Amino acid sequence: MDHFEPRGGVLHAEGVALDKLAAAVGTPFYCYSTATLERHYRVFVEALAQVDSTEPPLVAYAVKANPNLSVIATLARAGAGADVVSGGEMRRALAAGVPANRIVFSGVGKTRDEMAAALAAGIYQFNVESEEELATLGAVASALGHVAPVALRINPGVDALTHAKISTGKDENKFGIPLARAEAAYALAATTPGIRAMGISAHIGSQLTQLAPLEATFARLGDLVTRLRAAGQSVERVDLGGGLGIPYKRDEPAPPSPADYGAMVAKATRGWNVRLMFEPGRMIVGNAGIMVTRVILTKTGAAKRFVVVDAAMNDLLRPAFYSAWHDILAIAPRAGEMTATVVGPICETGDTFAEDRVLTPLQAGDLVAFMTAGAYGATMASTYNSRPLVPEVLVDGDSYAVVRPRLDIDALLALDVIAPWLKPQANES
Ligand SMILES: *Cc1c(COP(=O)(O)O)cnc(C)c1O
């Protein structure tokens, strides 16, 4: 469910007409809906109402899905914590008003500087992904006079049945500590100075459209909790990660709903006697954002008809990177149908958003929206082909705010420095 609906023949974001917004901010741009963000967060929290947790579950929004400060602040205001994977993301979470005691730090390669900054901030938990990292974190914490609260991220050896580039829980993936070494690693954590072993975590991948891999993972985590306690360890928290998939095609069956997920979690974790934690990203922001672009021209090739838009793969990488599908809707659709391949202006054949897509008829100057672009959209953008990053706009009812302005080309050029020996010489005469 989102709040992007046509009204009077024009697609709106809540109460804001997208053609008017495009005229005001220029194209391309990203547009996020406050009501949709809040709704998705609430739906997720409500789906967990039946779970058995020693404290209210911590829902730590995975900032990497959409790190815009206003997006994080919207979710923080609704009560969300943050799952961060870099020092920069931690700074964003703090700047957006997420309390340090609701921040979790994940990632396979945290640096000493990042660890020190997170210890100084007093974050809730480090999800440690290797024995090597445990030793480093213990040393950094001890040197600073801190004790780091730690959950060990376990790689459960489960295939999430999703795209290979976003599968993270298989034996051959870089993430986490292999299940077979989990007990030894936990014993190590419990005796490492500077470390307080609080629990375990897992995150097996993203855009999961089946519950079975998650269920299998949680069963392994439950068995591990039992074995750890039998060995005399204290386990107070289990972080179940994120990964729940969302519908990208309006006319296809939706992946498991948050309610189905919540019911499965309640059953799988009954009696664990821990605080449960979650790290949803895509599920919260995916359908809360779109990217709006304008048709530059249409052209006919030898084999295909092309629609060339002013957005490109640098602005929305998912189709090129993951062969991902985004529904493409005209902002003010005409009657009828056309089939076309939708491409951007970048000098790469990979700069293709959709092949042979059935669309409403489009002409130069028309506006179209790429739907479900709120997650892993703007944040994966680059300036390839010297294309400045595009603006991001947050809508709330009838109001909107530009929450990241368009960078102009002078600002982009100003990031480079001409080496002193290449500077144009003053005329010697
Ligand atoms: C990316 C990531 C998430 C969020 O995944 P989604 O599929 O967006 O829910 C959660 N936890 C960790 C550790 C991640 O790397």
The ligand as a Gaussian input file, in Angstrom:
#p B3LYP/6-31G(d) Opt

LIG

0 1
 C       20.909000      -4.484000       4.093000
 C       20.745000      -4.992000       5.462000
 C       19.494000      -4.988000       6.075000
 C       18.236000      -4.540000       5.372000
 O       17.840000      -5.401000       4.381000
 P       16.421000      -5.164000       3.649000
 O       16.341000      -6.239000       2.652000
 O       16.471000      -3.817000       3.043000
 O       15.374000      -5.283000       4.706000
 C       19.397000      -5.429000       7.371000
 N       20.497000      -5.861000       8.055000
 C       21.717000      -5.878000       7.493000
 C       22.870000      -6.352000       8.286000
 C       21.886000      -5.446000       6.185000
 O       23.101000      -5.469000       5.630000

